[in-house]
Amino acid sequence: MDSATSTLPEPLWRRHDFRLLLGGRLVSQLGDSLQFLALPLLVIALTGSSTQAGILLGLQTVVHLAFGLLAGALVDRWDRKATMIWCEIGRGSLTATIPVAAMVGTLGMPQLYAVAVLNGVLSTLFGAANSSALPNIVPSRDLPAALGTLGAMSNALRIAGAAVAGTTYAVSRMLPFAFNVVSFLASAASLRAIRTDFQQVRVAAPGSPRALLTDIGRGLAWLWHKPVIRTLALLDAADGLRYGAGYLLIIILAQELHANPTQVGTVFASAGVGALLGSLIAPALARRFPLGVLSMTMLWAEALAFPFYAVAPTWWLLSLVAFAESVVSPVYNVALDSYRLAVTPDALRGRVTSAVEALTTGGAAIGTMASGTLIALLGTTTLTLILAGWLTLLALAATLSTTVRTARATE
């Protein structure tokens, strides 16, 4: 009896290091959500230009695309825990320059652009190290539960963050930035308290630019020779085009239904509630159904739901569509991320994760940049139906792919 009891797996919530990782990430994400709203408002207050606000928000995506592969190679060489701690300290220090400069009357756009670029570099490094470290903190069997928990908490913050952000900015323009500084430092302290090693033992490698390029090439070659991960990454990148274009499209559709800003926010809050529900049920479904089935189900569900954006007669029905469409994606993402993290060797995990994220982020960025022009040229209804057709083609491609249909928890 004692022997059997001692071998039972420890519940995820009782894992000291996972609780620290989760707590630090949530505090940091709350700070980020406050700053994400406050930053464009601050830029508009300083310059009166929404264009400059958009450029500033887009800089981090540009940095991620330009630096992502190199960041993956670096975190596969460096100590992940130290990298994450110093990234948090660095981001906190950079963010602190904003309220300090405002206090002394020297805050201007050159500083905000510099902070955005440098924070983008540190955020890319942190993200690569963070994703790569998780399988060393929880065992493979607990990855779906861990990813589902992280996703659920993140989506809950996404729902509540907008209201909190508006309130803090109304109290003081600099309060969201000051809070974010504290959140970065709290995250660093939480990471410092984790006892588990964030990576396996590594052999020292040369640090020359050629050696780094060779490392990146090895990561890409490993990814290319894994048909399940490669095929699903390409499908996700193609789906990202629709996701990026859909953000502005849904805003315009809501405005055409005479939704006020609060009601537009409600539409996206409904999507957040759907994503939260998906994250909560994801671990159970990821354990029960094969990865390929979840992939095909997600794409077909999106393809069938998306046309309803074009025919919803009121903003609250638009909210219902957003809710329904957002449930399935987190389920698939938890299953795919658990699979990829489990099968990728620890020494390659940063490079593989960064390559996949570069593909999906790039697809979303292209869709976002093209969306305004496409709406102007085609109109919202036509573009909605075209994107629904695109999703249908992706769902058909997944269904006809033997690689996708047979994808399971192990290769």
N, C-alpha and C positions, 0 to 999 in steps of 0.2 A: 504494500500500500504506500509506504513512504517513498519507495523508489519510483513508483508510477507518478506520484504527486510531484516529485522533484523534477520530472522530465516534462511536465506540462509547460507549454509556451507562456512566457510572461505577457500579460495584456499590454497593448500598445500604450495605454494611458499610464501604466505603472513604470514605464521606461523613463528613468530620470533624464537621460540625455535627449530623448525625443521631446520631452516636455520643455526642456530648455531651448531646443532648436525651434519648436513651435512658438513659444512665447516671444523669443527674440524676433522671429520673422513677423509675427502679428503686430508687435509694437512698431517695427520698422515700416511695415506696409501701411499702417494707419498714418504714420508721419508722411509717407510718400503720397497718400491719397489727399491729405490736407494740402500739401505743396503743389500737387498736380493741378488743383483748381486755382490756388492762390497765384501761381506763377503767371498764367496768361492774364489774369485780372491785374496783376501788378504791372505787367508790360503795357497793357492798354492804358493804365493810369499814368504811366511814365511817358508814353509816346503817342497814345491815341490811335495806334495802328494794330488792327487785328492780324495783318499780314506778318508783322514782326512776332506777334504772339504765336502764330502758327509755325513760323520758321523755328522759333526757340523750342517748341514742343517736339518738332520733327527731328531736331538735332540728335537726340538720344538714339532714335531709330537708325539714323545715318551712321552714327558712331558704332552702333552694334553691328551693322552690316559690314562696315569697313574693318572693324577690329575683332569681330567674333571668332574667326578661325585662329588668329594668333592668340587670342585670350585662352581658347581651349587648349592649345599647345603649351602655353605657359603654366596653366594650372595643373596640367598633367606632369609638369616638372617641379613646380614649387610645392611647398607645404600648404595644403588647402586651408587648414584651420588658420594659420598665420595670415594667409592671403585674405581670407574673409574678414578677419578682425581688422587688419590694416585698411582694407577697403571701406569698412564701416567708419573707422576713425577718420579716414581721408574724406569721405562724403560728408561726415558731420562737420569737419573743419571747413570744407568749402562752402557748405550751406550757411555756416555761421558768419561768413563774410558778408552775406546779404543784409541781415539786420544790423550788423556793425556799420557797414557802409551807409545804410539808411539813417542810422543814428547820427553820424557825423556829416551827413549831407553830401556824400560823394557817390551814391549809387547811380549807375548808368548802364546802358545796354552793353557796352564792351565787357563789363564785369559779368553780367548775366549770361552772355554768350560763352565766356570763358568757363564759368562755373558749370554751364550745361554740358560743354564738351568734356571737361575733366570728370564730371560726375558720370557721364556716359561711359567713359573708359573704365572707371572703377566699378560701375554697375555691371558692365559686361563681364569683367573679371570675377566679380562676386557671384553673378548668376551661374557662370560656368563651374566655379568651384562648389557652389551650393548644390546644384543638381548632381554633380559627380560624387559628392560626399554622402548623400542620403543612404545608399546601399551599405555603407560601412557603419551607419548608426542604427539601422533596423535590418533584420534578416530579410532575405528575398521574399519569404512567404508573407511578410507583413508590408511589403511595398504598396500593394493596392490600398490597404487600410491607411497607411501613412500618407500617401498621395491624396486619397479621398478626404482625409481630415484636413490636410493643408489647403486643398481646394475649397472645401466647405468654409473654413475660417476666412480664407481670402475673399470668397464671394460675399460672405456676411459683412465683412468690412467694406466691400465695394458698395453694398446697399446702404449701409449706415454712413459711410465716409462722406458722401456728397453733402448730406445735411450738416454734419459736424464741420466740414470744411467751410461751408457758407457762413456758419455761425462764428467760427474762429476768425475768419477774414473780416467779418463785420465788426468784431470787437477791436481788432487791430490788424493792419496789413501785414505786420511782421510776425504775428503770433503763430501762424502755420509754419513758418520757417524756423522759429525758435523751438517749436514742438518737435519738428523733424530733426533738429540737431540733437535734442535729448533722446529721440527714438534711435538714432544711429548709435549713440554711445551705449544705450541700454542693450541694443542688439549685440554690440561688441562684447559687453560684459557677459551676456548670456552665452555667447560662443566660447568665451574664455573659460567658462565654468564647465563646459562639456568635457567629459573624461575620455570618451572614445576617440581613437585615432580616425582621422577623416580620410585616410588612404592607406594602402598597403605599402610595404617597404619598397623603395625605388632605388634603382642604380643611377648614380650621377651621370648626366649626359652633357655633352659639349653645348655651350650656349651661343654659338655663332649663328648668324642669320641663315646660313645654308643648312645648319643642323635643324633649326626651327622649321624651315621649309620642308625638310625631309620628314620631320615629325608630322607636320600637317598632311603631307602626302600619304603617310602610312595610315593616318586616321581616316582619310577619305577612301583609301584603297580598301580598308577593312569594311567600311560602310557599304561600298559598292558591291562587295562580295557577299553581303547579307541581304538576299532578295526581299525578305519580308520587311525589314526596316527601310531598305531603299525604296521599295514600291510604295509603302505607306507614307514615307516622307514626301515623295513626289506628289501623291494624291493630296496630302495636307497642304503643300505649297500651292497647288491649284485651287484647293478650297479656300486658302488664304486670300486669293484674288477676290473671291466673292465676299469674304468677311470684311476685307478692307473697303470695298466699294459699298457694302451694305450699311456701314455706319452713317455716312452722310445721307445716303438714300432714305433711311428710316427717319432721320430728322426732317428731311424735306417732305416725306409722305405725311408725317404727323402735322407739320405746319399747313399742308394743303387741306387737312381736315380741321383747320382752325384751332389746333391745340396751342395753348399758351406754354411758356417755358416750363412751368411746373408740371404740366401734363406731358410734355416731351420727356422731362426727367422721369416721370412715372413709367413711361414706355420702357426706358432703359433699366429702371429699377425692377420692372417685371422680368426683364431678361436676366437680371441678377438673381432674382428669386428662383427662376427656372434653373439657372446654373448651380445655385446652392442646393436645390433638390437633387439635381443630377450628381453632384459631388457626394451627397449623403448616401445615395443608393449605389454609387459606382463600385465600391469594394465588393459588395455581394454579387453584383452582376458580372464584374470582371473575373471573379472566381468561378462563376457558374457557366459562362458562355465563352466560346472560343474567340480569340482576337479578331479573326476574319469576319465572323458573324456580327460582332459589334461594329466593325468598320463599315460593312455594307448597310447595316441598320441605320447608323448615323447618317450616311450620305443619302439614303432613300428617305429618311424622315425629314432631313433638311430640304430635299428636292420637292417633297410633297407639301411641306409647310410653307415654303417661301412664296409661292404665287398668291397666298392669302394676304400678304402685305399689300398687294395691288388692289384687292377688292374689299378690304376692310372699310366699312362705311363710317366708323367713328374711331377716335383715338383710343378709347378703352378696349375696343376689339383689336386694334393694332397691338395693344399691350398683351392681350391674350395670345396673339400669334407669336410675339417676341418671347413670351413665357414658354410656350410649347416648343418652339424651335431651339431654345437654349438648354433644354433638359438633357438631350441626348449627347451633346458634345463632350461634357465632362466625363461621362461614363466611358466613352471611347478613349479619351485622353489618358485617363487613369490606367486603363488596360494597356495601351500602347507604351506609355512611359514606364510602367512597371516592367513590361517585357523588355524594352530596350535597356533599361538600367540593369536588369538582372543578367542579360546575356552579353553585355559589353564588358570586356576586361577592364579592370580598375585603371590600368595604366593608359587606356585609350579613351576613358569615359568623357573627359573634358572635351577632347577633339570631336568625338562623335556627336555629343550633345550640342556643341556649338555649331557644327555643320548642319544638323537637322534644324536648329533654331534659325540659322541664317536663311535656310530655304523658306521656312514658313513665314518668318518676319519679312523677308524680301517680297514674297507673294502678297502679303497684306499691305505692305508699303506701296507697291505698284497699284493695287486696287484703290487704296486711299487717294493717291495722287491723281488717278484717272477718273475718279468718281464725279468730281465737279464738272469736268468737260463732258462726260458721258450723259449726265443728267441734262445738261444744257442742250446737247445734240439730239438726244433720244426721248427725253421726258421720263418721268418717274415710272409710269406704268410699263412702258416698253422695256426700260432697263430692268425692272423687277422681273419681268417674264424672261428676258435674256439670261439673267443670273439664275433663274429657276431652271432654264434649259441647260445651262452650264453645269449645275448641280446634278441634273439628270444624266448628263453625259459621264460625269465622274462616278455616279452610282452604277451606271452600266459598265464602265471600265473596271470598277472593283468587282462587280458580280461576275464578269467574264474572265477575270484574272485567276488562274489556278493558284498563284502565289497567295493572293488575298483570301480566297475561299478556304484554303487549307491551313491558314495561319492559326497557330495555337500558342499555348503558353511556352512551349519549347520548340526549338528548331529540330 
